[in-house]
Amino acid sequence: MSSDEDVRTQVRAVLTRFNDLVVAKNPQVVAEFASGNDVLLVGSESGEIAKGRQELEAFFARIFARETSFSWEWDRLEAAQAGDLAWFFAEGRVILTTSAVQRMTPYRISGVLKRRGDRWLWQLYHGSEPVSGT
């Protein structure tokens, strides 16, 4: 088992690579997910659920077709590992950018990563935009 700091460093690298691919609207982002039909992405918007490679490809094609581009900044990262699985929680903000405006909103992500060789691949991505209580 790796130390907590080692795991956080590895997870931060996965988050950075994911961010870079999404900012570039690069369809190779799908290769960052584990293969198989049990891989799952749950986004923060209603209906943003993709299970398996085919649905992931369709999801990212829809997201990348939008005028808005997405990126993230993380303030907090918690991570742990057991064997070839790591799980994490990150909290920060999503940055939504169009040609006219840039907007930031709080964002949280939790995920499960599966190690394949020397790479960590997404098994579960779950993002959310927390709302303030009233």
C-alpha positions as CSV (number, residue, x, y, z in Angstrom):
1,M,0.0,0.0,0.0
2,S,1.3,3.4,-0.9
3,S,1.5,6.3,1.5
4,D,-1.4,8.8,1.6
5,E,0.8,11.4,0.0
6,D,1.9,9.1,-2.8
7,V,-1.7,8.2,-3.6
8,R,-2.7,11.9,-3.6
9,T,0.2,12.7,-5.9
10,Q,-0.9,10.0,-8.3
11,V,-4.6,11.0,-8.2
12,R,-3.7,14.7,-8.7
13,A,-1.8,13.6,-11.9
14,V,-4.9,11.7,-13.1
15,L,-7.1,14.8,-12.4
16,T,-4.6,17.1,-14.2
17,R,-4.5,14.8,-17.3
18,F,-8.3,14.6,-17.4
19,N,-8.5,18.4,-17.1
20,D,-6.0,18.9,-19.9
21,L,-7.8,16.6,-22.2
22,V,-11.2,18.1,-21.5
23,V,-9.9,21.7,-21.9
24,A,-8.5,20.6,-25.3
25,K,-11.8,18.9,-26.1
26,N,-9.7,15.9,-27.0
27,P,-11.8,12.7,-27.6
28,Q,-8.9,10.7,-26.3
29,V,-10.2,11.5,-22.8
30,V,-12.2,8.3,-23.2
31,A,-9.0,6.3,-23.1
32,E,-8.5,7.5,-19.6
33,F,-11.4,5.3,-18.5
34,A,-11.2,1.6,-17.8
35,S,-12.5,-0.7,-20.5
36,G,-15.6,-2.7,-20.0
37,N,-19.3,-2.0,-19.6
38,D,-19.1,-1.4,-15.9
39,V,-17.2,1.9,-16.1
40,L,-19.5,4.8,-15.1
41,L,-19.5,8.6,-15.4
42,V,-22.1,10.6,-13.6
43,G,-21.9,14.3,-14.3
44,S,-23.4,17.2,-12.3
45,E,-26.2,18.0,-14.8
46,S,-29.5,16.1,-15.1
47,G,-29.2,13.2,-17.5
48,E,-25.3,13.2,-17.5
49,I,-24.9,9.5,-17.0
50,A,-22.7,7.4,-19.3
51,K,-22.0,3.7,-18.8
52,G,-19.5,1.8,-20.9
53,R,-17.2,2.9,-23.7
54,Q,-19.9,3.7,-26.3
55,E,-21.9,5.9,-23.9
56,L,-18.7,7.7,-22.8
57,E,-17.8,8.5,-26.4
58,A,-21.3,9.9,-27.0
59,F,-21.2,11.9,-23.7
60,F,-17.9,13.6,-24.5
61,A,-18.9,14.2,-28.1
62,R,-22.0,16.1,-26.8
63,I,-20.0,18.0,-24.2
64,F,-17.2,18.9,-26.6
65,A,-19.8,20.2,-29.2
66,R,-20.9,22.9,-26.8
67,E,-19.5,26.4,-27.0
68,T,-18.6,26.2,-23.4
69,S,-15.4,24.7,-22.3
70,F,-14.7,23.2,-18.9
71,S,-11.8,23.1,-16.5
72,W,-11.3,22.5,-12.8
73,E,-9.2,23.8,-9.9
74,W,-8.9,21.7,-6.8
75,D,-8.4,23.0,-3.3
76,R,-8.9,19.8,-1.4
77,L,-8.0,16.2,-2.3
78,E,-8.5,13.1,-0.1
79,A,-7.3,9.8,-1.5
80,A,-6.7,6.2,-0.4
81,Q,-5.6,3.0,-2.1
82,A,-5.9,-0.8,-1.6
83,G,-4.1,-2.9,-4.2
84,D,-5.1,-1.9,-7.8
85,L,-7.9,0.4,-6.6
86,A,-7.8,4.0,-5.5
87,W,-10.7,6.2,-4.5
88,F,-10.7,9.9,-3.9
89,F,-12.7,13.0,-3.2
90,A,-11.8,16.5,-4.5
91,E,-13.3,19.8,-3.9
92,G,-12.8,23.1,-5.7
93,R,-14.5,24.8,-8.6
94,V,-15.4,24.2,-12.2
95,I,-14.6,27.0,-14.6
96,L,-17.0,27.4,-17.5
97,T,-15.6,29.5,-20.4
98,T,-17.3,30.8,-23.5
99,S,-16.0,33.4,-25.9
100,A,-18.0,36.1,-24.0
101,V,-17.7,35.1,-20.3
102,Q,-16.0,33.0,-17.7
103,R,-17.9,31.7,-14.7
104,M,-16.7,29.7,-11.7
105,T,-18.9,27.6,-9.5
106,P,-18.2,25.2,-6.6
107,Y,-17.6,21.6,-7.7
108,R,-16.9,18.3,-6.1
109,I,-15.8,15.0,-7.6
110,S,-15.4,11.6,-6.2
111,G,-14.0,8.7,-8.1
112,V,-12.6,5.2,-8.2
113,L,-9.5,4.5,-10.2
114,K,-8.2,1.1,-11.3
115,R,-4.5,0.6,-12.0
116,R,-3.6,-1.1,-15.3
117,G,0.2,-1.4,-15.6
118,D,1.6,2.0,-14.7
119,R,-1.6,3.9,-15.4
120,W,-4.6,4.8,-13.3
121,L,-7.9,4.6,-15.2
122,W,-11.3,5.9,-14.2
123,Q,-13.7,3.2,-13.1
124,L,-16.2,5.7,-11.6
125,Y,-16.4,9.5,-12.0
126,H,-19.1,11.3,-10.0
127,G,-19.2,15.1,-10.2
128,S,-21.5,17.5,-8.4
129,E,-22.1,21.2,-8.0
130,P,-23.0,21.7,-4.3
131,V,-25.8,24.1,-3.5
132,S,-25.9,26.2,-0.5
133,G,-28.5,25.3,2.2
134,T,-31.3,27.7,3.0
